[in-house]
Amino acid sequence: MEILLVIIIGLLHAGGLYMLLRRSMFKMIIGLILLGNGANLLIFLLGRLVKGHPPVIEDGMKVFADIYADPVPQALVLTAIVIGFGLQSFAIILIKRVYNVLHTDDLDELNSTDEEI
Amino acid sequence: MIVLPIIFQFVAGTILLFFWQKTTLQKFLSILFSIIGLGISIWLFLLVWENGIMITQSGDWKAPFGISFVADTFGVTMVLLSSISGLAVSIFSAGSMRKERLEFGFFPILHFLIMGLQGAFLTGDIFNLYVWFEVVIISSFVLLTLGGKKQQLEGALKYVSLNLLASSLFLIGIGFIYGLTGSLNMADVAIKLDNLQNRGLVSVTSGIFLVAFGIKSAIFPMYFWLPASYHTPPPAVSAIFAGLLTKLGIYAMLRTFTLMFGGDEFMGDIMVILAALTIFSGGLGALLQQNMGKIFGYLIVCHIGFLIAGLGMYTELAIMGTVFYLIHDIIVKTNLFMVSGLILKINGTQDIRELGGMYKNFPIISLLLAIPLFSLVGIPPLSGFWAKIFLIQAGLQTQDYVLIGFIVLGSFLTLWVIARLWSEVFWKNGIDLPKKANGLYFSQMTKTDQWLMVFPIVLLSGISLYIGFGAENIIILSQRISTELMDPSGYIEAVLGLKTMTP
């Protein structure tokens, strides 16, 4: 399972970076979303995967007798997903506005703020 | 108790939301709230100054488990500075901002931005720091795009994409930290990272943090978004960005690299190299530009280099120089963009080739504007001078002669830029420009609005002068901060409850 996740994380990051380096605005946003998902999975993985041991103390026990799944990474990932969702939706609205105003999807044409004026 | 400034800003922003589109009332309330917020920050600052580090554990969960808020001297100083800049920008935007922008919630967002900043300065938890970062950048996105001009949208796209990238890198870094230590509380992480055998992994993690914060604070290879976006929004927005957002990155860097990755030599060397290149490229960039907003944008980059330089050298004196520079820089950079806003309002353009005759037409205002401009350069009694002295002294101690060379070069480049600006904008005879900008010019504004624009510049210039002439007080303050930063054991003890002072 870990190996599979590691490969998925690697693929997400590679795909995200590839998309970021394209010239289209739309692909850039997709790249950022992929990178965000990769980061979320990474946190999940680094919190160690434990199967079948929920972090609940069993009846009659005072402490955990066995290893248990760490709940913190799940909380972190959840927070990160929500925040990421907000930011990404803002970014998507932004590129829509930019497209409406500038009529182009090509990042190379967005250079008027860099020009000598 | 120490979360009071954060809660107050949140309440202020929320109350302002109820007065949607009632701009006059919003202006008044925003200034009032900013003054109260400043009062709270001063109170907190004095309290921490007297009592030492104070802790609030949220929900009263003991330290490594809950989210702790830590008010040490560095944190409260930053809160105080952000309140001062917030007040200045609030007054300035009440005078200068156009009605269309004010109607769409400029003031509430401004208060939420300040809330995010103060949260980031006071938190003691690395993931919570990430959350505050996101609060800050989402508010800054809104402020940047408010108004929806073509240029603004373009600048915002660059700003948004790189900030999102930096956030996901920051998140990856946090993931590594959690994987290595199983903790998120910065004090706890500091202890556990110290005991870790695998130094390579720690270095890699600190590298990820360096890149993430580096993008946010615009250091050398990652600064290109800044000059492309900071001149596009109205000057009041640029002022708060310039004063506080890049400095938030620096704050996070100072905090993590002193507390968690204390004195990693490899990273120190990299930072020194990056600092030198940042100073150089920012200075040269500023020299080439003709638009005032872009000149100041490059100057931000240039002076971020000075801040990184102190952190890279990593001695007590160097950190002290950095902290002093940070205090000076926040005030001056906020002021600088307000100056450019005032000049824009007077002349209707920011192109320095078209400007001129300021000194002839507005001698008193010109003299006022000279204060921030020349404190930036660091002409001796003014505030920039002292900070540079300490950095150079620290460089002599650690024998980083090349870095000293770059610091001096950076100062000269700044001097050149400002001198060019002064001769072009203030001394040169102005040409009569056609009044092409839509919107009111300074001469057409009401007396109140004019005062609202000039007063914050007077206020911040006064503080700049105080930092320059009352330098011994600031030196005592930055010495205390650097001692606390270089020896984090007091911080760690206070957070982990070995010596609790829960109010």
HADDOCK unambig.tbl for C-alpha pairs under 7 A between the chains (distance, minus, plus):
assign (segid A and resid 32 and name CA) (segid B and resid 165 and name CA) 6.62 0.50 0.50
assign (segid A and resid 35 and name CA) (segid B and resid 168 and name CA) 6.85 0.50 0.50
assign (segid A and resid 36 and name CA) (segid B and resid 168 and name CA) 5.56 0.50 0.50
assign (segid A and resid 39 and name CA) (segid B and resid 168 and name CA) 6.26 0.50 0.50
assign (segid A and resid 39 and name CA) (segid B and resid 171 and name CA) 6.37 0.50 0.50
assign (segid A and resid 39 and name CA) (segid B and resid 172 and name CA) 5.31 0.50 0.50
assign (segid A and resid 42 and name CA) (segid B and resid 172 and name CA) 6.93 0.50 0.50
assign (segid A and resid 42 and name CA) (segid B and resid 175 and name CA) 6.55 0.50 0.50
assign (segid A and resid 43 and name CA) (segid B and resid 172 and name CA) 6.96 0.50 0.50
assign (segid A and resid 43 and name CA) (segid B and resid 175 and name CA) 4.43 0.50 0.50
assign (segid A and resid 46 and name CA) (segid B and resid 175 and name CA) 6.31 0.50 0.50
assign (segid A and resid 46 and name CA) (segid B and resid 176 and name CA) 6.81 0.50 0.50
assign (segid A and resid 46 and name CA) (segid B and resid 179 and name CA) 4.65 0.50 0.50
assign (segid A and resid 47 and name CA) (segid B and resid 178 and name CA) 6.88 0.50 0.50
assign (segid A and resid 47 and name CA) (segid B and resid 179 and name CA) 5.68 0.50 0.50
assign (segid A and resid 87 and name CA) (segid B and resid 138 and name CA) 6.84 0.50 0.50
assign (segid A and resid 91 and name CA) (segid B and resid 160 and name CA) 6.99 0.50 0.50
assign (segid A and resid 98 and name CA) (segid B and resid 153 and name CA) 5.97 0.50 0.50
assign (segid A and resid 98 and name CA) (segid B and resid 154 and name CA) 6.95 0.50 0.50
assign (segid A and resid 101 and name CA) (segid B and resid 150 and name CA) 6.59 0.50 0.50
assign (segid A and resid 110 and name CA) (segid B and resid 154 and name CA) 6.37 0.50 0.50
assign (segid A and resid 113 and name CA) (segid B and resid 151 and name CA) 6.43 0.50 0.50
assign (segid A and resid 113 and name CA) (segid B and resid 155 and name CA) 6.59 0.50 0.50
assign (segid A and resid 113 and name CA) (segid B and resid 228 and name CA) 5.53 0.50 0.50
assign (segid A and resid 114 and name CA) (segid B and resid 228 and name CA) 5.59 0.50 0.50
assign (segid A and resid 117 and name CA) (segid B and resid 290 and name CA) 6.77 0.50 0.50
assign (segid A and resid 117 and name CA) (segid B and resid 291 and name CA) 6.53 0.50 0.50
